[in-house]
Amino acid sequence: MNTSLDPPANPRGAAPVPPLVVIVDDEAAVRDALDSLFRSIGLRTLLFASPAELLQASVPDTPGCLILDVRLPGISGLELQEQLARHGIALPIVFMTGHGDIPMSVRAMKAGAVDFLPKPFRDQDMLDAVAGAIERDAQRRADNAALDEVRARYATLTPREREVMAHVASGLMNKQVAGLLELSEITVKIHRGNVMRKMGVRTLADLVRQAEALALGA
């Protein structure tokens, strides 16, 4: 599975691309049943019989989730979860197993799994788990996009403006910032105004939130 995922095909003006459910299970009957279930509600699917097949494939970079059997040929589903995490692939995972136990479930959930369904499971339980996973992935992508925008805005600041932003966001008054940076208070006010404009915020609270997202420290 490529760490640089392929972008979704969604030309301007086209309908939104449905979420993608990636299914990894060595039983063809299970793969086919899940494929039919998800497609019946308008989701796209990709089917793999083993982790090796998944890791060699190109998966579109689109909101979705991963359905993993715990016991798979080659490496286990839990080992695949760890390997994907090391590569920075953050698709939410719903585990399923016919041989699950409590320690296995706890390990999967601690590593970030959305749900852990024992076989046989009800179709509705699987649909609910997948809906939650897709919602989590969409939120993660929205958060990442928002952070990318903040980083892009921050990159437009001058070194002095970055200093002023860090100090102001830490709670210092203009006069205090001026003393620390050996500037006049009016100069600090000008820099502060430039920071607010370039960062696209109107209130100090919004600027503080951006500084926290960027992990800035004065």
Number of C-alpha atoms within 10 A of each C-alpha: 16 15 14 13 14 12 10 14 12 10 9 7 6 8 8 11 14 14 19 22 26 21 25 26 24 18 13 13 10 14 21 13 11 20 19 13 16 18 13 10 9 11 16 16 20 16 19 19 17 22 24 15 12 19 16 10 14 13 19 16 15 20 22 25 28 24 26 26 29 27 19 20 13 11 15 16 25 21 16 19 25 16 14 17 14 11 12 11 16 16 26 24 29 25 26 23 20 13 11 17 10 8 9 13 21 13 12 23 16 9 14 17 20 20 21 23 18 16 12 9 12 11 13 10 12 21 15 13 21 23 15 17 25 23 17 18 21 18 13 16 15 12 12 12 12 13 15 13 13 18 16 12 15 19 13 13 17 13 10 13 21 20 19 24 29 20 22 21 22 15 13 14 13 19 14 16 22 19 12 11 13 10 13 13 16 12 12 25 16 11 20 20 15 16 23 17 12 16 22 13 13 11 9 13 11 15 20 18 12 20 22 14 13 14 9 16 12 13
